[in-house]
Every structure is written in structure tokens, then in C-alpha cells.
Amino acid sequence: MSSRDLGIVDKGGQKNLQTKADTAVEKLIRASLLAEFPQLNVIGEEDEKLDLTADAKAGSDDQVLRMACPPACANLSQEEIVVWVDPLDGTAEFTEGLLDHVTILIGLAVNGEAVGGVINQPFYNYQSGPQANLGRTIWGLVGLGAFGWNRAEPPVGRRILITTRSHSNELVNLCLDSMSPTHVERQGGAGNKALRVIEGEADAYVFASPGCKKWDTCAPEAILRAVGGNLTDVHGKKINYHKDVKFPNTGGVIATYRDHQTIIDLVPQKVRDNLVS
């Protein structure tokens, strides 16, 4: 990316872009996983052809590997695990220079449920000057916890909702208005928005639209579940992450750190009727 040529390709649809970074990062993640665990089910947004010898360049974190694996995950075979990869969540924002919206998402699912997730912010601290540490990684595993983040408890009575900045529509706005927010924040990237909820900057991520895909939500859902939060569709139903499911989350997305059912109960009937799980 040092050449400043992002290699932007329009894949069709509303702000559905691809850059050289999307393809390069996905190749690195998928190839590195499959070189080590060849029987994994790894599904990436870009679905690039791989050269395992040339593309597998990622290492492992010994400190993480020394941690105890939860009993529910200890004896899984590779074939039982589905990995959902979004190599650059917030590509449109990346091309616009809104780098704090950009994340890399790796979600692990077992029996259709999100159980593990990684949210990497490659540009975290990018506005803090040349001496700042650039980038950070938040990760979690259900039964173990989540790491790499700091939560600021919100004040009582606050209801900040975070939603899309570029895919708004009548249903999205109707859903937001029905929840009587004290403030609505509009930002890019599903991973970024979920992270704002995890860290207490927002109280719920609300997206009453079928625009999100499984690779957008698997990692955030797993991390939220690991800390007692939740991510479902607008009906309160869990999202299915089996390897053969269709990619779109047709029932929309609602993510919370707490009081999930309270937010679900505020979803208008018109929104429920238009978003089929």
C-alpha cells in the first residue's frame, strides 16, 4: 500500500468495493490457517485462489497458545470448525481514509454457533503521532473470556445506538427512532461498530437491513458472547454459521453488551415483517 495505489475494484452494489489490501490479507489468513490445519473449513469474503507455500506467512502467539482451552473446544476435529474471514471490514471507509473504522475479522464457529473471534484494528492509534504503537488485536473464546480491550461503563439512562453510515434506509431509521436513543452514531464496519459496544462507547449496534454477511458478524458475536453480551438478528434469533448457509444475514443485526432483550422488544413490527430470518 506504500505505492498509494489501492487497486480499487467495484464489485457491484452499494459501496461494495475491493482493494489490493482485501485480497492480500485474505490470502495470508486463509493460507496460513490451511497450511497448519488443512481440514479446516475456511470461508473468506474474497475467495481468492491460494498458493499455500507463498501465501502462508502468519505466525502464532505463544502466550495465547499457553492458555487453557475451554472443555467444549478441547477435543474438536478440524472438520468441525468453520472459520469466517473478512480481510478488510470497512473497505469503503479504508478508501476514504476513515482508517479507525477498518478491522480485520476472523470468526470461529462450531455446530453453527460463533465460539471464537479476532478483531484486529490495523490502524488503531494512527492519529496519535509517529511514536504511538500502531494497531491492536481484540480476541475472545467462549468459556475463556476476551482480551485486548478496555471497557468504560456507560452512565445510567444513556442509550447510544451505533449504525451504518452508508447503507441507511427507511427500515433502519424506523428501527432506530423506535428505540428512543439519546444519540445515534453512524460509522462504518460491522467489526468497528460491535467493538464500540464491547468497549462501552455505544449501548447497541442496530442494523435493520439484510446487508451484513456471516464474515461480518461471526467474530464480533463470539467476542460478545465471551464477555456475556449478545449478537442476534432483529427477532432475537441466533445467526447460523454452518459452512453451507447462505452468506447474508437476512434478519438484520442487533448487538449489545447487556439488556439485549430490552432492545429486541423495541423493534417495530414493520421491521420484523420486512426482515425474514
RODREN-146922 format. One record per residue: x, y, z of N, C-alpha, C, CB in turn. Coordinates in steps of 0.05 Angstrom, whole numbers, plus 5000, padded with zeros to 4 digits. Each point is the difference from the previous one (the first is absolute). Glycine has a CB too. Layout:
<rs>
    nxx    nyy    nzz   caxx   cayy   cazz    cxx    cyy    czz   cbxx   cbyy   cbzz
      X      Y      Z      X      Y      Z      X      Y      Z      X      Y      Z
...
</rs>
This chain:
<rs>
    nxx    nyy    nzz   caxx   cayy   cazz    cxx    cyy    czz   cbxx   cbyy   cbzz
   5016   4976   5000   4984   5024   5000   5017   5025   5000   4964   4975   5024
   5062   5022   4980   5018   5023   5000   5001   5015   4973   5027   4976   5034
   4964   5010   4945   5000   5013   4974   4976   5019   4997   5022   4960   4981
   4960   5040   5038   4975   5016   5000   4981   4991   4979   5026   5038   5017
   4979   4940   4970   4981   4988   4980   4984   4978   5015   5031   5011   4960
   4945   4995   5047   4983   4981   5015   4989   4978   4983   4989   5037   5031
   5012   4966   4943   4989   4980   4982   4970   4996   5004   5045   4978   5000
   4940   5043   5001   4971   4998   5006   4985   4988   4977   5004   5040   5030
   4979   4940   4978   4982   4987   4981   4972   5002   5011   5036   4968   4984
   4945   5040   4999   4972   5002   5008   4987   4973   4994   4998   5050   4992
   4994   4935   5029   4988   4974   4996   4970   5001   4995   5035   4982   5029
   4954   5042   4970   4971   5003   4995   4985   5003   5026   5004   4973   4958
   4974   5042   5041   4985   5005   5024   5009   5026   5013   4994   4951   5007
   4994   5055   5016   5005   5026   5013   5027   4999   5016   4950   5008   5003
   5070   5006   4987   5026   5002   5013   5011   4972   5006   4987   5044   5020
   5011   4938   4960   5011   4973   5003   5027   4999   4986   4953   4979   5003
   5068   5029   5010   5026   5004   4988   5019   4979   5009   4992   5049   4997
   5029   4947   4986   5022   4982   5007   5026   5015   4993   4973   4958   4991
   5048   5038   5026   5026   5013   4995   5021   4978   5001   4985   5044   5020
   5040   4964   4973   5022   4982   5002   5004   4990   5028   5022   5024   4962
   4971   4993   5058   5003   4991   5028   4980   4978   5006   5015   5046   5013
   4961   4955   4977   4980   4979   5005   5011   4973   4991   4963   5033   4995
   5047   4966   4980   5009   4974   4989   5026   4991   5013   4978   5012   4957
   5041   5006   5049   5025   4992   5012   4996   4989   5028   5024   5035   4973
   4959   4979   5043   4996   4991   5028   4985   4974   5000   4999   5048   5015
   4981   4949   4968   4985   4975   5000   5018   4976   4992   4958   5025   4989
   5059   4979   4992   5018   4979   4992   5018   4992   5023   4999   5016   4953
   5011   5003   5061   5018   4995   5023   4985   4984   5022   5026   5042   4989
   4950   4967   5018   4986   4986   5021   4991   4972   4992   4984   5045   5016
   5004   4953   4962   4990   4973   4992   5023   4981   4995   4960   5021   4979
   5060   4988   5007   5023   4982   4995   5014   4992   5025   5005   5021   4955
   4999   4997   5063   5014   4994   5026   4984   4980   5016   5020   5046   5000
   4954   4956   5001   4983   4981   5014   5001   4973   4987   4970   5037   5015
   5026   4962   4959   4998   4975   4986   5027   4986   4998   4962   5018   4974
   5060   4996   5026   5026   4987   5000   5005   4985   5026   5017   5036   4970
   4972   4974   5052   5003   4988   5026   4978   4980   5006   5023   5041   5016
   4952   4965   4975   4977   4984   5005   4985   4995   4974   4996   5019   5048
   5012   4962   4936   4990   4997   4973   4971   4991   4998   5046   4990   4987
   4942   5000   5035   4973   4991   4999   4980   5021   5010   5017   4953   5006
   4992   5070   5001   4982   5021   5009   4982   5009   4977   5034   5016   5033
   4942   4992   4974   4982   5013   4981   5004   5030   5003   4966   4962   5003
   5048   5050   4978   5006   5029   5001   4985   5014   4977   5046   4991   5021
   4937   5028   4987   4984   5014   4980   5007   5030   5001   4962   4966   5004
   5048   5045   4974   5008   5028   4999   4982   5016   4982   5047   4986   5009
   4951   5039   4996   4983   5017   4984   5010   5002   4971   4989   5027   5041
   5037   4973   4955   5010   5004   4973   5004   4974   4985   5022   5041   5016
   4981   4937   4998   5002   4973   4988   5023   4999   4979   4951   4993   5008
   5072   5017   5000   5023   5001   4982   5013   4972   4997   5008   5049   5012
   5004   4946   4965   5016   4976   4996   5025   5002   5016   4981   4993   4954
   5028   4984   5058   5022   5001   5018   5024   4984   4990   4968   5005   5037
   5055   5005   4971   5025   4985   4998   5010   4996   5028   5012   5018   4953
   4984   4959   5059   5005   4996   5029   5030   5005   5006   4963   4967   5002
   5054   5027   4980   5029   5004   5005   5007   5029   5000   5010   4957   4978
   4979   5058   5003   5007   5029   4998   4984   5018   5018   5013   4991   4954
   4961   5002   5051   4982   5018   5014   4999   4995   5031   4974   5002   4958
   5035   4975   5051   4998   4994   5029   5023   5013   5015   4977   4956   4990
   5019   5068   5020   5022   5015   5013   4994   5008   5029   5011   5017   4955
   4965   4977   5055   4994   5009   5027   5010   4980   5020   4959   5023   4983
   5051   4987   5040   5009   4983   5021   4979   4996   5021   5046   5015   4991
   4963   4976   5033   4981   4996   5022   5010   5014   5025   4986   4956   4981
   4997   5048   5038   5006   5014   5025   5003   4979   5022   4975   5042   4986
   5050   4954   5023   5005   4980   5020   4986   5005   5026   5044   4993   4980
   4952   5032   5028   4986   5007   5024   4971   4990   4999   5031   5040   5007
   4957   4964   4971   4972   4991   4996   4999   4970   5000   4989   5042   4974
   5029   4945   5013   5000   4971   4998   5004   4986   5027   5017   5005   4954
   4995   5010   5065   5004   4988   5027   4975   5001   5017   5047   5013   4997
   4933   5002   4995   4975   5002   5015   4984   4975   4998   5000   5050   4993
   4985   4944   5028   4984   4976   5002   4976   5002   4980   5013   4993   5048
   4983   4986   4937   4978   4998   4981   4975   4992   5015   5031   4989   4962
   4946   5025   5034   4975   4992   5013   4993   4971   4993   4984   5048   4999
   5005   4937   5020   4993   4972   4995   4983   4996   4975   5002   4993   5049
   4980   5025   4945   4982   4997   4977   5015   5000   4973   4963   5021   5027
   5061   4991   4973   5015   5002   4975   5025   4981   5000   4984   5047   4996
   5021   4940   5026   5026   4986   5003   5003   4976   4981   4999   5014   5047
   4980   4973   4946   5002   4975   4984   4987   5002   4973   5001   4975   5042
   4997   5049   4947   4988   5003   4974   5019   4991   4978   4973   5038   5018
   5016   4950   4961   5015   4994   4976   5001   5025   4982   4988   4951   5003
   5031   5051   4979   5002   5022   4982   4974   5003   4984   5050   4995   4998
   4939   4982   4994   4976   5001   4982   4976   5012   5014   5018   4959   4977
   4982   5041   5049   4977   5011   5015   5000   5030   5002   4999   4958   5026
   5023   5054   4967   5004   5029   5003   4996   5015   4974   5032   4992   5038
   4952   5029   4962   4997   5017   4977   5012   5028   5007   4958   4975   4984
   5060   5035   4999   5013   5025   5004   4989   5020   4979   5042   4978   5019
   4947   5044   4991   4989   5021   4982   5020   5024   5001   4951   4985   5009
   5058   5023   4967   5021   5021   4998   4990   5024   4984   5035   4964   5003
   4966   5059   5009   4997   5025   4986   5027   5014   5001   4950   5004   5011
   5065   4996   4967   5027   5010   5001   5002   5031   5004   5013   4962   4971
   4967   5052   5022   5000   5029   5004   4971   5009   5003   5043   5006   4973
   4947   4993   5051   4973   5009   5005   5000   5031   5002   4989   4957   5025
   4995   5055   4958   5000   5029   4997   5018   5009   4977   4993   5004   5049
   5005   4981   4928   5017   5007   4977   4994   5027   4989   5002   4952   4989
   4972   5056   5010   4993   5026   4990   5013   5022   5017   4956   4982   4982
   5043   5014   5044   5012   5020   5018   5031   5000   4997   4962   4993   5033
   5050   4984   4962   5028   4999   4994   5008   5017   4976   5001   4953   5019
   4982   5046   4960   5006   5016   4976   4995   5029   5005   4988   4961   4972
   4996   5046   5048   4994   5028   5006   5019   5012   5021   4952   4991   4987
   5066   4992   5024   5018   5010   5020   4989   4999   5029   5019   5028   4965
   4958   4959   5039   4988   4998   5027   5011   4975   5012   4958   5024   4987
   5068   4976   5020   5015   4976   5007   4992   4988   5027   5037   5018   4973
   4951   4999   5045   4992   4989   5026   4975   4983   4998   5021   5040   5021
   4966   4960   4955   4976   4983   4996   5008   4972   4990   4974   5041   4990
   5051   4955   5003   5009   4976   4986   5009   4978   5020   5014   5028   4960
   4976   4948   5035   5009   4977   5016   5005   4976   4983   4974   5017   5039
   5040   4964   4972   5003   4973   4987   4986   4980   5019   5045   5013   4978
   4938   4971   5011   4982   4983   5016   5005   4970   4994   4966   5036   5001
   5039   4948   5020   5003   4971   4997   4982   4988   5021   5048   5003   4982
   4931   4983   5009   4981   4988   5019   5000   4970   4998   4972   5040   4996
   5026   4946   5026   4999   4971   5001   4973   4991   5009   5049   4998   5011
   4939   4982   4975   4974   4990   5006   5001   4970   5003   4979   5038   4976
   5006   4951   5043   4998   4971   5004   4970   4994   5003   5046   4997   5023
   4945   4983   4963   4971   4993   5000   4982   5025   4994   5010   4964   5033
   5000   5053   4949   4984   5023   4992   5001   5024   5018   4972   4968   4978
   5042   5029   5045   5001   5022   5020   5027   5014   5000   4966   4976   5028
   5034   5050   4974   5025   5015   5003   5013   4995   5027   4983   5035   4968
   5041   4954   5032   5014   4994   5026   5026   5014   5004   4978   4956   4998
   5035   5053   4980   5025   5014   5003   5002   5022   4979   5021   4958   5016
   4994   5063   4992   5002   5023   4981   5024   5016   5005   4952   5001   4997
   5058   5011   4981   5022   5020   5000   4991   5025   4985   5035   4962   5002
   4968   5061   5011   4996   5025   4987   5026   5015   5002   4951   5002   5012
   5062   5001   4965   5025   5015   4998   4994   5028   4989   5027   4957   4994
   4984   5063   5020   4998   5028   4990   5028   5008   4990   4962   5011   5032
   5043   4986   4942   5028   5004   4991   5008   5029   5002   4994   4963   4969
   4987   5056   5032   5007   5029   5001   4994   5013   5027   4992   5001   4951
   5003   4983   5069   4995   5011   5026   5023   5018   5009   4973   4959   5012
   5021   5065   4997   5019   5020   5009   5013   5014   4976   5009   4973   5041
   4981   5025   4935   5013   5011   4977   5001   5031   5001   4986   4960   4973
   4997   5052   5043   5000   5030   5002   5016   5010   5024   4956   5000   4977
   5058   4981   5037   5013   5008   5025   5030   5007   4997   4968   4970   5023
   5041   5032   4952   5027   5008   4996   5019   4976   4994   4992   5039   5029
   5031   4967   4960   5019   4979   4991   5011   4983   5023   5012   5029   4962
   4987   4980   5063   5011   4984   5022   4979   4981   5012   5031   5038   5010
   4944   4964   4982   4979   4984   5011   5002   4971   4990   4970   5041   5004
   5021   4940   5012   4998   4972   4991   4976   4997   4981   5022   4984   5043
   4983   5008   4933   4979   4998   4980   4988   4972   5000   5023   5035   4972
   4950   4964   5029   4986   4975   4998   4996   4986   5027   5018   4996   4954
   4960   4989   5047   4995   4983   5023   4982   4977   4992   5006   5039   5032
   4994   4940   4985   4983   4976   4994   4983   4994   5025   5035   4982   4968
   4939   5015   5028   4981   4991   5020   4992   4972   4992   4984   5048   5011
   5016   4934   5009   4992   4973   4993   4985   4987   5023   5039   4996   4969
   4945   4984   5025   4985   4987   5022   4992   4972   4992   4984   5044   5014
   5011   4940   5006   4992   4972   4997   4979   4995   5021   5045   4985   4981
   4932   5005   5011   4978   4994   5019   5010   4979   5020   4964   5012   4965
   5033   4994   5061   5010   4982   5020   5027   5008   5011   4974   4964   4979
   5039   5054   5007   5027   5010   5009   5000   5029   5007   5021   4965   4972
   4965   5051   5011   4999   5029   5005   5009   5015   4975   5008   4993   5049
   4996   5033   4953   5009   5017   4978   5022   5018   5010   4954   4999   4979
   5064   5008   5003   5026   5013   5008   5007   5022   4980   5015   4957   5021
   5000   5062   4989   5011   5021   4983   4982   5025   4998   5021   4965   4975
   4960   5038   5044   4982   5022   4998   4995   5012   5028   4978   4980   4960
   5011   5044   5041   4994   5014   5025   4972   5011   4998   5049   5012   5008
   4935   4982   5013   4972   5009   5000   4997   5024   5019   4984   4953   4989
   5001   5067   5001   4992   5023   5016   4970   4997   5005   5037   5031   4981
   4955   4965   5044   4972   4996   5006   4984   5025   4993   5012   4967   5037
   4966   5030   4948   4984   5023   4992   4983   5010   5023   5000   4984   4953
   4993   5042   5047   4983   5011   5021   4972   4989   4999   5027   5042   4999
   4960   4956   5023   4972   4990   5002   4982   5018   4983   5009   4981   5046
   4973   5007   4939   4981   5015   4985   5008   5007   4972   4985   5018   5042
   5040   4978   4951   5010   5006   4974   4992   4978   4980   5039   5025   5020
   4954   4982   4956   4995   4980   4979   5012   5011   4973   4958   4983   5024
   5067   5012   4973   5013   5007   4974   4999   4976   4982   5031   5032   5023
   4957   4972   4954   4998   4979   4979   5021   5006   4978   4950   4992   5011
   5063   4987   4980   5019   5003   4978   4989   4984   4976   5039   5007   5032
   4963   5005   4945   4989   4987   4976   5016   5008   4975   4954   5001   5021
   5037   4990   4956   5014   5004   4975   5002   5030   4993   4984   4955   4985
   5037   5052   5002   5004   5027   4989   4994   5001   4970   5034   5008   5035
   4964   4969   4952   4998   5000   4971   4978   4982   4988   5048   5010   5000
   4938   4975   5018   4979   4982   4990   4973   5005   5014   5036   4966   4989
   4959   5059   5017   4975   5006   5015   4976   4999   4981   5026   5029   5031
   4951   4966   4980   4975   4999   4985   4976   5005   5019   5021   4968   4966
   4955   5030   5024   4977   5006   5016   4998   4982   5024   4976   5016   4959
   5029   4958   5037   4997   4981   5022   5022   5005   5022   4981   4967   4968
   5043   5039   5023   5022   5006   5019   4992   5023   5018   5034   4982   4967
   4956   5039   5020   4993   5025   5015   4975   4995   5018   5021   5028   4963
   4960   4958   5027   4976   4993   5016   5008   4985   5025   4972   5000   4958
   5045   4981   5039   5009   4983   5022   5015   5018   5021   5003   4959   4970
   5014   5058   5021   5015   5017   5018   4982   5019   5015   5039   4997   4969
   4942   5015   5016   4982   5020   5013   4983   4986   5022   4999   5027   4957
   4993   4948   5038   4983   4986   5019   5013   4995   5026   4977   4979   4961
   5050   5022   5040   5015   4993   5024   5006   5024   5018   5019   4962   4974
   4971   5062   5018   5004   5024   5016   5029   5004   5008   4953   4995   5016
   5065   5006   4965   5029   5003   5007   5006   5028   5011   5011   4966   4965
   5009   5035   5053   5010   5026   5008   5019   5012   4979   4995   4986   5049
   5016   4996   4934   5017   5009   4978   5003   4977   4981   5025   5032   5030
   4977   4974   4944   5006   4980   4979   5027   5006   4988   4950   4993   4991
   5067   4987   5009   5027   5003   4988   5000   4984   4974   5023   5006   5046
   4986   5006   4933   5001   4986   4974   5029   4996   4992   4956   5020   4986
   5052   4954   5013   5028   4994   4993   5000   4976   4981   5016   5018   5044
   5007   4977   4945   5004   4978   4981   5011   4975   5014   5006   5033   4963
   4990   4944   5024   5013   4975   5009   4985   4987   5023   5043   5018   4986
   4947   4958   5009   4985   4985   5021   5018   4994   5024   4971   4980   4965
   5054   5013   5030   5019   4994   5022   5005   5025   5017   5021   4965   4972
   4982   5058   5015   5004   5025   5014   4976   5006   5017   5030   5016   4963
   4947   4981   5027   4975   5008   5015   4997   4981   5024   4979   5018   4957
   5025   4956   5038   4998   4981   5022   5020   5006   5022   4983   4965   4969
   5041   5043   5023   5021   5006   5019   4993   5025   5017   5034   4980   4969
   4952   5039   5019   4991   5023   5015   4981   4992   5022   5006   5029   4959
   4977   4951   5035   4982   4989   5020   5015   4986   5022   4964   4995   4965
   5055   4988   5027   5016   4985   5020   5014   5018   5019   5006   4964   4966
   5005   5058   5024   5016   5018   5017   4984   5021   5014   5037   4992   4969
   4936   5008   5027   4983   5018   5014   4996   5028   4988   5014   4976   5039
   4996   5028   4937   4996   5026   4986   4972   5002   4989   5048   5002   4990
   4939   4975   5005   4973   4999   4990   4985   4978   5016   5013   5017   4953
   4961   4985   5048   4984   4981   5015   4988   4978   4983   4990   5037   5032
   5007   4968   4943   4990   4979   4982   5008   5006   4971   4961   4990   5031
   5046   4990   4954   5005   5002   4972   4974   4990   4986   5051   4993   5004
   4936   5024   4981   4974   4994   4989   5001   5003   4969   4976   5015   5043
   5019   4964   4943   5000   5001   4970   4976   4984   4990   5051   5005   4999
   4927   5009   4996   4975   4987   4991   5000   4998   4970   4976   5018   5040
   5042   4966   4949   5004   4996   4972   5014   4974   4995   5002   5050   4992
   4994   4938   4984   5013   4974   4995   5028   5003   4989   4956   4981   4991
   5057   5042   5012   5026   5005   4987   5024   4986   5011   4981   5043   4990
   5019   4950   5036   5023   4986   5012   5002   4971   4991   4997   5031   5040
   5028   4959   4960   5005   4972   4993   5011   4985   5024   5009   5013   4952
   4993   4961   5046   5009   4983   5022   5029   5008   5009   4970   4963   4984
   5047   5044   4997   5028   5007   5007   5001   5027   5014   5016   4974   4960
   4962   5042   5038   4999   5026   5015   4994   4996   5029   4986   5022   4958
   4999   4957   5049   4988   4997   5027   5011   4978   5016   4960   5020   4981
   5053   4959   5008   5008   4977   5015   5020   5008   5022   4992   4971   4960
   5029   5043   5033   5020   5008   5019   4989   5018   5022   5035   4995   4965
   4951   5027   5027   4988   5017   5021   4981   4985   5019   5005   5038   4969
   4978   4944   5019   4982   4986   5017   5014   4982   5020   4967   5000   4963
   5054   4986   5029   5015   4983   5018   5013   5016   5023   5009   4969   4962
   5002   5054   5032   5013   5016   5021   4978   5011   5019   5038   5013   4968
   4940   4996   5021   4978   5009   5017   4991   4977   5018   4986   5034   4966
   5010   4943   5023   4991   4977   5016   5020   4993   5022   4975   4982   4961
   5051   5021   5033   5021   4993   5019   4999   5019   5024   5028   4983   4963
   4961   5041   5034   4999   5019   5023   4971   5003   5010   5040   5024   4982
   4942   4959   5010   4973   5001   5010   4981   5017   4983   5019   4994   5044
   4990   5016   4933   4982   5015   4982   4986   4982   4981   5031   5039   5004
   4958   4974   4975   4984   4984   4981   4999   5014   4973   4972   4982   5037
   5026   5003   4942   4995   5010   4973   4981   4981   4987   5046   5021   4997
   4931   4989   4993   4980   4984   4987   4989   5016   4976   4988   4977   5044
   4991   5011   4943   4985   5016   4981   4980   5017   5015   5006   4964   4964
   4977   5051   5021   4982   5019   5013   4977   4986   5014   5011   5033   4965
   4986   4941   5030   4979   4984   5013   5011   4988   5026   4979   4990   4956
   5046   5013   5049   5013   4988   5024   5009   4971   4995   4972   5029   5028
   5028   4963   4946   5009   4973   4993   5030   4999   4995   4954   4991   4981
   5059   4987   5028   5028   4997   4994   5005   4997   4970   5006   4978   5045
   5017   5032   4947   5009   4997   4972   5014   4973   4997   5005   5051   4995
   4989   4936   4983   5011   4973   4995   5025   5003   4983   4954   4979   5002
   5068   5009   5008   5026   5002   4986   5010   4973   4989   5011   5038   5030
   4971   4943   4965   5008   4975   4987   5013   5007   4973   4962   4975   5023
   5055   5007   4967   5015   5005   4976   4983   5002   4975   5038   4976   5021
   4938   5013   4979   4983   4999   4976   4978   5021   5000   5010   4952   4997
   4990   5066   5023   4979   5020   5001   5004   5022   4978   4994   4991   5049
   4985   5023   4945   5003   5023   4982   5014   5022   5016   4958   4987   4974
   5057   5029   5012   5017   5020   5013   4985   5023   5012   5035   4987   4968
   4944   5024   5020   4987   5024   5011   4986   4994   5026   4995   5018   4954
   5007   5002   5065   4984   4999   5025   4973   5014   4994   5042   4999   5030
   4939   4986   4959   4976   5012   4990   4982   5012   5021   5002   4967   4963
   5002   5025   5062   4984   5010   5022   5012   5025   5014   4984   4954   5006
   5036   5058   4982   5013   5023   5012   5018   4993   5023   4961   5027   4986
   5048   4993   5029   5019   4995   5022   4994   5019   5023   5035   4985   4967
   4965   5004   5057   4999   5016   5025   5021   4988   5019   4951   5013   4994
   5067   5004   5015   5021   4991   5019   5000   5018   5025   5028   4984   4961
   4974   5003   5062   5000   5014   5025   5020   4987   5020   4952   5014   4993
   5056   5002   5026   5017   4990   5022   4982   4990   5022   5037   5031   4988
   4940   4982   5016   4980   4991   5020   4973   5010   4991   5034   5001   5038
   4945   4989   4976   4972   5009   4994   4992   4994   4971   5004   5035   5036
   5004   4942   4954   4995   4994   4972   4970   4999   4994   5043   4975   4998
   4942   5011   5019   4972   4996   4995   4985   5027   5001   5003   4954   5020
   5006   5064   4997   4987   5027   5000   5001   5013   4973   5013   5005   5048
   5010   4993   4939   5003   5012   4973   4984   4985   4980   5046   5016   5012
   4954   4958   4989   4985   4983   4981   4970   5007   5002   5034   4963   5004
   4956   5041   5021   4971   5005   5004   4992   5027   4988   5002   4973   5041
   5017   5045   4953   4993   5026   4989   5000   5000   4969   5020   5020   5040
   4987   4957   4948   5000   4999   4970   4971   5001   4990   5043   4973   5000
   4950   5046   4983   4972   5003   4990   4991   4976   4984   5007   5049   5000
   4967   4946   5000   4989   4977   4986   5006   5002   4970   4964   4996   5035
   5035   5029   4954   5005   5003   4971   5028   4990   4993   4969   5039   4999
   5050   4967   5019   5028   4990   4995   5001   4970   5001   5018   5043   5020
   4969   4945   5000   4999   4971   5003   4988   4987   4975   4997   5005   5050
   4981   5007   4940   4986   4989   4977   5017   5001   4975   4957   5013   5021
   5061   5006   4977   5016   5004   4975   5027   4986   5001   4977   5043   4994
   5031   4948   5029   5026   4986   5002   4995   4971   5009   5024   5044   5012
   4979   4938   4969   4995   4972   5006   5025   4986   5007   4962   5000   4968
   5038   4985   5054   5024   4986   5009   5007   4977   4981   4989   5012   5048
</rs>
